[in-house]
Amino acid sequence: MKAAVLIQRWYRRYVARLEMRRRYTWNIFQSIEYAGEQDQLQLSSFFSFMLDNFTQLNGNGPDLISQLLDPVVDPWLDRETCYNLIPVPESYTGPRLSFPLSVSDTNALLSAFKEQQTLHARYVLQLLYETKKLLKQMPNIIHLSTSYTKEITICGDLHGRLDDLLLIFYKNGLPSAETPYVFNGDFVDRGKKSIEVVILLFAYLLLYPDYMHLNRGNHEDHIMNLRYGFTKEVMQKYKTHGREILQLFQDIFSLLPVATVIDGKILIVHGGISDQTDLDFLSSIERHKVGGNKQMRSTDSSRPSSSRNSAASISSSSSSSSSSSSLCSPRTPSCLSPRPCPFSPSMPYTVNVLQVPFLDSLSSVPPPSPPQHEREWKQVVDILWSDPKTQDGCSPNTFRGGGCYFGPDVTQRLLLQHGLQLLIRSHECKQEGYELCHGGQVITIFSASNYYEEGSNRGAYIKLGRELVPRFYQYQVSRTTRKLTLTQRVRAAEGSALRALKEKLFAHRSELLAGFQQYDLNNTGSVSVSEWAQVLESVLRLDVPWRTLRPHLTRLAPDGSVEYQSCFEDMGPGIPLPQVTPNLAETLFRYRTDIEIIFNIIDKDHSGLISTEEFRHTWRLFSAHLGVDIDDRAIDDLARSIDFNKDGSIDFTEFLEAFRVVHKLDNKDQQLNGKT
């Protein structure tokens, strides 16, 4: 009997420890994800800063701003049948679509994508043109009825996971009159098959416009696509017509409906709501113009004409703009970052152009905005970016940097106001693929399994019949997870999360050391555990349990204090560049993703090369905007050091590799494996 009790106690402790590891792993992944979304605010602020400093750039050389921010303005694109001018070679073995689409066309697409084939650009462009024409006719809020069908299936974020989409279709059936679907945004980014996912969704939308419905998500956005992979994927798969395809995707994303209502009782939006959400008002706005149409851009004559024209061209390239009213309302100056941003004193406040970070972020929104436009702007961002919280009230969504947190009282009020009984939203990864909150009045549905790491979460979808009682279906796409035990899955996810967290520490090394040294007055190299955790919390601002994670991140001295230098011992740069100062190197590590985005915009032909002059001008602006004290000589030395063959061009793939955090333990493992 005693042995059974001991085994039971041991097992309970084992399960509790495993659950604790699973939870803090989840916290790390989610906190780093939301921190990345806040970086969008910083990057958008940089674009705004570049516009404000338009006339101060390289007066005699190439116009860097126009290179960086020019949209695709090609008369060829304006022709309805421009795709007919693209020849399809006889050697092409993929599907050949005919319009209007038939079931045989969608079946051909499914088969081709399963076989890793790519749809020819000619058919992609035609499909996108047809989708754009259809979406222009659709209202902002789609109203559906279960009286015409047995059940409606609702899917959440897919994020380029083609395997998840194919599994849903396999388990639940292909879209048809008998199997209608609502896909609730975030079709693209992060996953490697975003193009295939969105092409399939658009194809079924064209085939069954009454039974296939698509809501817009916060990732249906140009700048989000630059950061999270969709833009890069398009340009890699369609090197010749990639820019035209991307332009059409931007137009289509801005035309997607923002909400769906089923039987007048169930509201489906991507993110959530706020205390200001008004469905009647949302139904009346021109969604593709909110915040980014030509009527919204600055026409102040005091702005230099070159800058004004640049803003105008950007505005016309994008269809809709939004942001969090709490963080960057239309009446704030264009610098959105927490650091001071140098503006020209001669430029009056009224002509600053606000670059909005979240929806078609290269659009220009001049402050101050008319009350009507300001209201439209806030309504859309709240729908796309908000998250529910357990406490009553509505507050700024500080972790994401956009939208709000809405409480049960806000949900209850909106449902009563519009005669609704349930809110279904997506936007947040959930370990089981779905989650209920607010007394069951809010459901989160997330359809991308293994979102953070193999085995990290299930995907799910909802089926609703005429009784409007949601039924949940879970799944997990995996080729390896089933072979692993629960402990092995937790260990793999935990290791991946801790690696990402250590990279955050390395990228903020100087700030962390300065914080530790404020407590370490005698230069002992040690601080208390409490002080160590306090510094990490204040510098990184991640919502993770630092004390619990301490054994994985640093070691203790014999007296129980933390040897804080040990936080950085097992990490180093990808390719050491001795001529790069530590200050500049750390800045490059920290803003590596932003710099990669900017380089990809400059590198219009996607050759992987930019000129050293372009690099100098971009980095000088970027460092000035960030408030980083780096002199011109250091930047010039950096440019020369990474121009490896001295031809005046920089291969920024190699450059970015040099500023990648490398885990030294990984190198040791590789060396050991090589010897065995």
ZIMO-V890984 format. One line per field, one symbol per residue. ss: DSSP state (H for helix, E for strand, - for the rest). burial: 1 if it has 24 or more other ideal C-beta (glycine too) atoms within 12 Angstrom, else 0. A space follows every 50 residues. Layout:
ss = ???
burial = ???
This chain:
ss = -HHHHHHHHHHHHHHHHHHHHHHHHHHHHHHHHHHHHHHHHHHHHHHHHH HH-HHH-------HHHHHH-----HHHH---HHHH--------------- --HHHHHHHHHHHH------HHHHHHHHHHHHHHHH----EEEE-HHH-- EEEEE-E----HHHHHHHHHHH-------EEEE----------HHHHHHH HHHHHHH----EEEE------HHHHHHH-HHHHHHHH----HHHHHHHHH HHHHH-E-EEEE---EEE----------HHHHHH---------HHH---- ----HHHHHHHHHHHHH-------------------------------HH H-EEE--------EEE----HHHHHHHHHHHHHHH-EE-----EEE---- ---EEE-HHHHHHHHHHH---EEEE--------EEEE----EEEEE---- --------EEEEEEE-----EEEEE-----HHH--HHHHHHHHHHHHHHH HHHHHHH-HHHHHHHHHHH------EE-HHHHHHHHHHHH-----HHHHH HHH-EE-----EEHHHHH--EEE--------HHHHHHHHH-HHHHHHHHH HH------EEEHHHHHHHHHHHHHHH-----HHHHHHHHHHH------EE EHHHHHHH--EEEHHHHHHHHHHHH-
burial = 00000000000000000000110111111111111111111111111111 11110110000011111111110000100000100000000001101010 10001101110110000111111111111111011001111111010010 11111111111111111110010110001111111111111011111111 11111111101111111111111111111111111011001111111111 11111111111110111111111111111011001111111110011100 00110011111111111111111111111101111110001010001010 11111111111111111010001111111111111111100001111111 11111111011111100101111111111111111111001111111111 11111111111111000101011111110010000000110111111111 11111111111110110011000001101011101100110101110011 01110000001111111101111100100100011111111111111111 11110101111111111111111111010100011001101110000011 11101101111110000000000000
